[in-house]
Amino acid sequence: MVAGAHTCCHNSAQKCGCKRGYYTQYYGDKPELIKEAIAWTESGIWRNGFDKAKPHSSVNLADFYLQYQKNPQQWQALFDYLAKTDLLSIPKGKHKIPGSDLVVSVEDSKNEPLEKRRSESHNKHIDFQYVVKGTERFGVIDHYSSTPNCKYRPDVIHYDYDRRKARFFDSTPGEFFIFFPRDWHIAKVANDGEDQTIRVIVVKVDYKD
């Protein structure tokens, strides 16, 4: 399957057998947009020299396509930085991305049991996450069975959710994750292995209405 082409959970809110629910922005009523987004992603025009990874199959490609068109400067600067930087040797911490006002957060961290991790989403930013060492488990939660449990402060909100309806994905070095405002997600969840040590590259890209 083409990454992001799965319409029930990735590009629409239609129900399916995998996990019934609504996990991302709905584009099922815009088949031409979905087709354009898939073709654009496969073309690699967005890469700007970055060839180490591709979008994970959970990434909403319609959102990726639309946001890139609305904010090309930041996305181009991000992928140019990823292409030219040794992400395994760069010191941990925050670094400015040349040619933009973006900041990359290089995090050497450890996954934790699900009960210790909080779900979240953002209104004004897109969460770009690329795990370059180790395996991080990400979760996305169903909108229908989730409710906010706090106020936005300043651009993050957390949810109470039904764990049975959450969907989980393990990272690989060849894929990155992008969480848009309608992707209510959980990060740094413990995987099934013994080693929970990870290095993850996190960038908050501006979301454009």
C-alpha positions as CSV (number, residue, x, y, z in Angstrom):
1,M,0.0,0.0,0.0
2,V,1.2,3.5,-0.8
3,A,2.1,5.4,2.3
4,G,-0.9,7.4,3.5
5,A,-3.3,6.0,0.9
6,H,-5.4,4.0,3.5
7,T,-8.5,6.1,3.4
8,C,-10.3,5.0,6.6
9,C,-7.7,6.2,9.1
10,H,-5.2,8.3,7.1
11,N,-7.3,10.4,4.7
12,S,-10.9,10.0,5.9
13,A,-13.0,9.2,8.8
14,Q,-14.7,6.2,7.3
15,K,-14.9,3.1,9.5
16,C,-12.7,0.1,8.8
17,G,-11.8,-3.3,10.3
18,C,-8.4,-2.2,11.7
19,K,-9.6,0.2,14.4
20,R,-13.0,1.8,14.1
21,G,-12.8,5.5,14.7
22,Y,-11.6,8.9,13.5
23,Y,-7.8,9.4,13.8
24,T,-6.9,12.2,11.4
25,Q,-8.3,15.0,9.3
26,Y,-11.0,13.8,6.9
27,Y,-10.3,14.1,3.2
28,G,-12.4,11.1,2.0
29,D,-14.7,13.5,0.1
30,K,-11.8,14.9,-1.9
31,P,-10.5,11.9,-3.9
32,E,-8.6,14.1,-6.4
33,L,-6.8,15.8,-3.6
34,I,-5.8,12.5,-2.1
35,K,-4.6,11.4,-5.6
36,E,-2.5,14.5,-6.0
37,A,-1.0,14.2,-2.6
38,I,0.1,10.6,-3.1
39,A,1.6,11.5,-6.5
40,W,3.4,14.5,-5.1
41,T,4.8,12.5,-2.2
42,E,6.0,9.7,-4.5
43,S,7.6,12.2,-6.8
44,G,10.0,13.2,-4.0
45,I,9.9,16.9,-5.0
46,W,9.6,17.8,-1.3
47,R,12.9,16.0,-0.3
48,N,15.3,18.9,-1.0
49,G,18.2,16.4,-1.0
50,F,16.9,14.4,2.0
51,D,16.8,10.7,0.9
52,K,17.3,8.9,4.2
53,A,13.7,8.4,5.1
54,K,10.1,8.6,3.8
55,P,6.8,9.4,5.5
56,H,5.5,6.6,7.7
57,S,2.3,5.0,6.4
58,S,0.3,6.8,9.2
59,V,1.2,10.3,7.9
60,N,-1.8,12.1,6.4
61,L,-0.4,12.8,3.0
62,A,-3.1,15.3,2.1
63,D,-2.2,17.4,5.1
64,F,1.5,17.1,4.2
65,Y,0.9,18.2,0.6
66,L,-1.3,21.1,1.5
67,Q,0.9,22.4,4.3
68,Y,4.0,22.2,2.2
69,Q,2.3,24.3,-0.5
70,K,1.3,26.9,2.1
71,N,4.7,27.1,3.9
72,P,7.4,26.0,1.5
73,Q,10.2,28.0,3.1
74,Q,10.1,26.2,6.4
75,W,9.6,22.7,4.9
76,Q,12.5,23.2,2.4
77,A,14.7,24.4,5.2
78,L,13.8,21.5,7.3
79,F,14.6,18.8,4.7
80,D,17.7,20.6,3.6
81,Y,18.9,20.6,7.2
82,L,18.1,16.9,7.6
83,A,20.0,16.1,4.4
84,K,23.2,18.0,5.3
85,T,23.4,17.2,9.1
86,D,24.9,14.1,10.7
87,L,22.0,13.5,13.0
88,L,23.7,10.8,15.0
89,S,26.7,12.9,16.0
90,I,25.2,16.4,16.4
91,P,25.1,17.4,20.1
92,K,21.8,16.9,21.9
93,G,19.8,20.1,22.6
94,K,18.2,22.8,20.5
95,H,19.8,24.0,17.2
96,K,18.6,26.7,14.8
97,I,17.9,25.6,11.3
98,P,19.6,27.9,8.8
99,G,17.4,29.8,6.4
100,S,14.4,29.7,8.7
101,D,13.1,30.5,12.2
102,L,12.8,26.8,12.9
103,V,14.5,25.1,15.8
104,V,15.4,21.4,15.9
105,S,15.3,19.6,19.2
106,V,17.8,16.7,19.3
107,E,16.6,14.5,22.1
108,D,18.5,11.5,23.7
109,S,15.7,9.9,25.7
110,K,14.1,6.7,26.8
111,N,10.7,5.3,26.1
112,E,8.3,4.8,29.0
113,P,5.3,2.5,29.7
114,L,2.1,3.8,28.1
115,E,0.5,4.7,31.4
116,K,3.3,7.3,32.0
117,R,2.9,9.0,28.6
118,R,0.4,11.7,27.8
119,S,-1.6,12.2,24.7
120,E,-1.4,15.6,23.0
121,S,-2.1,17.7,20.0
122,H,-1.3,21.2,18.8
123,N,-3.3,23.9,17.1
124,K,-0.6,26.2,15.7
125,H,2.2,23.8,15.0
126,I,2.9,20.5,13.3
127,D,5.0,17.9,15.1
128,F,7.7,16.5,12.9
129,Q,9.5,13.5,14.5
130,Y,12.3,11.5,13.0
131,V,13.8,8.7,15.2
132,V,17.4,8.2,14.1
133,K,18.5,5.7,16.8
134,G,16.5,3.1,18.6
135,T,12.8,2.3,18.3
136,E,10.1,4.7,19.5
137,R,6.5,3.6,19.6
138,F,4.0,6.3,18.7
139,G,0.2,6.2,19.3
140,V,-2.7,8.0,17.7
141,I,-6.0,8.2,19.5
142,D,-9.6,8.1,18.3
143,H,-11.4,11.4,18.3
144,Y,-14.8,10.0,19.0
145,S,-13.9,8.3,22.3
146,S,-11.4,11.0,23.5
147,T,-12.0,14.1,25.5
148,P,-9.7,17.0,26.5
149,N,-8.7,17.0,30.1
150,C,-7.1,20.5,30.3
151,K,-6.9,23.8,28.5
152,Y,-4.5,24.7,25.8
153,R,-1.2,26.0,27.3
154,P,-0.1,27.6,25.1
155,D,-0.3,25.3,22.1
156,V,-0.7,21.9,23.6
157,I,-3.7,20.0,25.0
158,H,-4.0,16.6,26.5
159,Y,-6.8,14.0,26.4
160,D,-8.5,11.2,28.2
161,Y,-8.8,8.4,25.7
162,D,-9.8,4.7,25.2
163,R,-6.6,2.7,25.0
164,R,-8.5,-0.1,23.2
165,K,-9.1,2.2,20.3
166,A,-5.6,3.7,20.1
167,R,-3.4,2.7,17.2
168,F,0.4,2.2,17.7
169,F,3.3,2.3,15.3
170,D,7.0,1.5,15.9
171,S,9.6,3.8,14.3
172,T,12.3,2.7,11.9
173,P,15.3,4.8,10.7
174,G,13.8,4.8,7.2
175,E,10.6,6.6,8.1
176,F,9.6,9.8,9.8
177,F,6.3,10.8,11.5
178,I,4.3,14.0,11.1
179,F,1.5,14.9,13.5
180,F,-0.9,17.6,12.3
181,P,-3.4,19.4,14.5
182,R,-6.0,16.6,13.9
183,D,-3.5,13.9,14.8
184,W,-3.9,13.4,18.5
185,H,-0.8,11.5,19.4
186,I,1.3,9.9,22.1
187,A,5.1,9.8,21.8
188,K,8.0,7.8,23.5
189,V,5.9,4.8,24.4
190,A,7.9,1.7,25.3
191,N,8.3,-0.9,22.5
192,D,8.4,-4.7,23.0
193,G,12.2,-4.9,23.0
194,E,14.7,-4.6,25.9
195,D,16.4,-1.4,24.7
196,Q,14.3,1.7,25.2
197,T,17.0,4.2,24.4
198,I,16.2,6.5,21.5
199,R,17.5,9.6,19.7
200,V,14.7,11.6,18.1
201,I,14.8,14.7,16.0
202,V,11.8,16.9,16.7
203,V,10.8,20.1,14.8
204,K,7.7,22.2,15.3
205,V,6.7,23.5,11.9
206,D,4.1,26.3,11.7
207,Y,0.6,25.2,10.8
208,K,-1.0,27.4,8.1
209,D,-4.8,27.7,7.9
